[in-house]
């Protein structure tokens, strides 16, 4: 028996439906990568080191055909990029959720967008935020196809890296699906004696407008677009817990009470890897809400 299909539009609809099955759609939002599964250390982008961790491929799937989400992982000030891997369970979370980890060596960067004549602390020839946006992301996009808009890109940072999460998200409003920041600092203008900020932006008493208007996430909250998980220990002796509270309240004031920003202040927690490791579970639970196919995406 022969069947004649007389409706070309119907044929195209059937083909499109097959192609757009949930599995195919999910893969469109994820990455394949030429690197083999494992921990690839001390790669270079403009002389700056970075690591990439690629989780094992699912059972029965060739590594080259596996699909992954992407997580940019930012260290604290002077923290080695490997400490996230060595001192937390981050690798296990990456395995569980099929996430490639990208870990740049940011050294003494405070994620400034520019240097000034008064800048005394230059971690690299390019200011940190400029390096991430204009060198690092484009190079990894060209080399590995990572950091593609429209795919499942996430952000995670601790301490100064938590500040980096905010500044990178603000300067890339369409790139990241969701982020998490632990123990970050977000409004340098209320810390006028901060030596690190003064070493980049100049003394507060002479350049207070810089401190308020440049690289200040709290004062840029109206531009905020990314779903965000925030946490801070109430016994943090390094970064005042009020920094995270202020950013949370600034986002809610600017974007409304329904905006997806979540705050967890942990009683008695300090500025250490015990706290940061404990925060991975709620942070990844937050990320999962925005995995492709979940209702909140």
C-alpha positions in Angstrom: 0.0 0.0 0.0 1.3 3.5 -0.9 0.7 6.6 1.0 0.8 10.1 -0.6 1.5 13.1 1.7 -0.3 15.9 0.0 0.3 18.6 2.7 3.9 19.8 2.8 3.2 22.0 5.8 2.1 19.0 7.8 5.4 17.2 6.9 7.4 20.1 8.1 5.4 20.3 11.3 6.1 16.6 12.1 9.8 17.0 11.4 10.0 20.1 13.6 8.2 18.3 16.4 10.6 15.4 16.2 13.6 17.8 16.3 12.2 19.8 19.1 11.7 16.9 21.5 12.6 17.8 25.1 15.9 16.0 24.8 16.9 17.9 21.7 15.7 21.2 23.1 17.8 20.7 26.3 20.9 19.9 24.2 20.5 23.1 22.3 21.0 25.0 25.5 24.1 23.0 26.6 27.7 22.6 25.5 29.8 19.9 23.9 33.6 20.4 24.5 36.7 19.0 22.8 38.5 18.6 26.2 38.4 15.1 27.7 36.6 14.6 31.1 38.9 15.5 34.0 40.7 18.5 35.7 42.7 20.5 33.2 45.0 22.9 35.1 47.1 25.9 34.3 45.7 26.7 30.9 46.5 30.3 29.8 44.5 33.3 28.5 46.7 36.4 28.0 49.3 35.0 30.5 46.6 34.5 33.1 46.1 30.9 34.3 42.8 29.1 34.5 41.5 25.6 35.1 38.7 23.7 33.4 37.0 20.8 35.0 34.9 18.6 32.7 32.6 16.0 34.4 32.5 12.4 33.4 30.2 11.7 30.5 26.9 9.9 31.4 27.1 6.1 31.2 26.9 4.9 27.6 27.7 8.4 26.1 30.9 9.1 24.3 32.7 12.1 26.0 32.8 14.0 22.7 29.0 13.7 22.5 28.2 14.5 26.1 26.3 17.8 26.8 27.0 20.1 29.7 26.0 23.3 31.5 28.7 25.9 32.3 29.7 27.5 35.6 32.2 30.3 35.9 33.8 30.0 39.3 35.5 33.0 40.9 38.0 32.8 43.8 38.5 35.2 46.7 41.2 37.8 46.9 44.7 36.2 46.6 43.0 32.7 46.7 44.4 30.2 44.3 41.9 29.1 41.7 42.2 25.4 42.8 40.9 26.0 46.3 37.3 25.7 45.2 38.2 22.2 44.0 40.4 21.2 46.9 38.4 22.6 49.8 34.8 22.2 48.8 32.5 19.6 47.2 32.1 21.7 44.1 33.4 18.9 41.8 30.7 16.5 43.1 28.0 19.1 42.4 29.4 19.6 38.9 29.3 15.8 38.3 25.8 15.6 39.5 24.5 18.5 37.4 26.7 18.0 34.3 28.4 21.3 34.7 31.8 22.3 33.2 33.7 24.4 35.7 35.8 27.3 34.5 38.1 28.7 37.2 40.3 31.7 36.4 43.3 32.8 38.5 42.2 36.3 39.6 44.8 36.9 42.2 44.4 40.4 43.6 41.7 41.6 41.3 38.7 43.3 42.8 36.9 43.2 39.4 37.4 46.8 38.6 36.3 47.9 35.1 39.3 50.3 34.7 42.4 51.7 36.2 43.0 55.4 37.3 46.0 57.6 37.6 45.8 56.9 41.4 45.6 53.1 41.0 48.4 51.4 43.0 47.2 47.8 42.9 47.2 46.4 39.3 46.7 42.7 39.3 47.3 42.5 35.5 47.8 44.9 32.6 44.0 44.9 32.2 41.6 45.7 35.0 39.9 42.5 36.2 36.4 43.1 34.9 37.8 44.3 31.6 40.0 41.2 31.4 37.0 38.9 32.0 34.7 40.7 29.5 37.2 41.6 26.7 39.9 38.9 26.9 38.9 35.8 28.9 35.3 35.2 27.8 36.0 35.9 24.1 39.1 33.7 24.1 37.2 30.7 25.7 34.3 31.3 23.3 36.7 31.1 20.4 38.8 28.2 21.7 36.1 26.0 23.2 32.8 27.5 22.1 32.0 28.4 25.8 30.1 31.4 27.1 27.6 31.5 24.2 24.6 33.6 24.8 21.4 31.6 25.1 23.1 28.6 26.7 23.0 27.5 30.3 25.7 29.7 31.8 25.9 30.2 35.5 28.1 32.3 37.9 29.5 31.4 41.4 31.9 33.4 43.5 33.1 33.8 47.1 34.4 36.9 48.9 35.9 39.2 46.3 34.7 36.7 43.7 31.2 37.3 45.1 31.6 40.9 44.1 32.8 39.7 40.7 29.6 37.7 40.2 27.6 41.0 40.5 29.9 43.0 38.3 30.2 40.4 35.6 26.4 39.9 35.6 25.8 43.6 35.3 28.1 44.0 32.4 26.8 40.8 30.6 23.0 41.1 31.2 22.0 38.5 28.6 24.8 35.9 29.1 24.1 34.2 32.5 21.0 32.3 33.5 21.5 32.6 37.3 24.3 33.2 39.8 25.3 32.7 43.5 27.5 35.0 45.6 28.9 34.1 49.0 30.3 36.7 51.4 30.6 39.3 48.8 31.1 43.1 49.0 28.8 45.3 46.9 29.0 48.9 48.0 32.5 50.2 48.6 31.1 53.7 49.4 30.0 52.6 52.9 33.6 51.3 53.6 35.6 54.4 53.0 38.6 53.1 54.9 38.9 49.9 52.8 42.5 49.7 51.7 41.9 47.4 48.7 39.3 49.8 47.2 41.5 52.8 47.9 44.4 51.0 46.1 42.3 50.9 42.9 39.9 53.8 43.0 42.0 56.3 44.9 41.3 57.7 48.4 37.6 58.0 49.2 37.9 61.6 50.5 39.2 62.7 47.1 37.3 60.4 44.8 34.0 59.6 46.5 32.1 59.8 43.3 34.2 57.0 41.8 33.4 54.8 44.8 29.7 55.5 44.5 29.2 55.4 40.8 31.8 53.1 39.3 31.7 49.3 39.9 29.2 49.7 42.6 26.5 46.9 42.4 24.2 48.5 45.0 24.0 51.7 43.1 23.5 49.8 39.8 20.7 47.6 41.2 18.1 49.2 38.8 20.0 47.5 35.9 20.0 44.1 37.6 18.5 41.2 35.5 19.9 37.9 36.7 18.3 35.5 39.2 20.6 35.5 42.2 21.3 33.6 45.4 23.1 35.6 48.1 24.5 34.3 51.4 26.7 35.7 54.2 27.8 34.5 57.6 26.7 36.8 60.5 30.1 36.3 62.1 32.2 37.3 59.1 35.1 39.3 60.3 36.5 40.1 56.8 33.6 41.4 54.8 30.7 43.0 56.7 27.5 41.0 56.5 25.7 44.2 55.8 27.2 44.3 52.4 25.1 41.4 51.3 22.0 42.7 53.1 22.4 46.0 51.3 22.6 44.4 47.9 19.6 42.2 48.5 17.5 45.2 49.7 18.7 47.3 46.8 17.6 44.7 44.2 14.2 44.2 45.9 13.7 48.0 46.0 14.7 48.5 42.4 13.1 45.4 40.9 10.2 44.6 43.2 9.5 41.9 45.8 8.7 39.3 43.2 12.2 39.5 41.5 14.1 36.2 41.9 16.7 37.1 44.5 17.2 35.0 47.5 19.0 35.9 50.7 20.4 33.5 53.4 22.2 35.0 56.4 23.7 32.2 58.4 23.9 32.7 62.1 27.5 32.3 63.5 29.1 31.5 60.1 32.5 33.0 59.3 34.5 33.9 56.2 35.8 30.4 55.5 35.5 27.3 53.4 33.3 25.5 55.9 30.6 28.1 55.3 31.2 28.3 51.6 31.0 24.5 51.2 27.8 24.4 53.2 26.3 27.0 50.8 26.8 24.9 47.7 23.7 22.8 48.4 21.2 25.8 48.5 23.0 27.5 45.7 22.7 24.6 43.4 19.1 24.1 44.4 18.6 27.7 43.3 20.4 27.0 40.0 18.2 24.0 39.4 15.1 26.2 39.2 16.6 27.7 36.1 17.8 24.6 34.3 16.3 24.4 30.9 12.9 22.8 31.0 12.0 23.9 34.5 9.0 26.1 34.8 10.8 29.2 36.0 13.1 29.5 32.9 
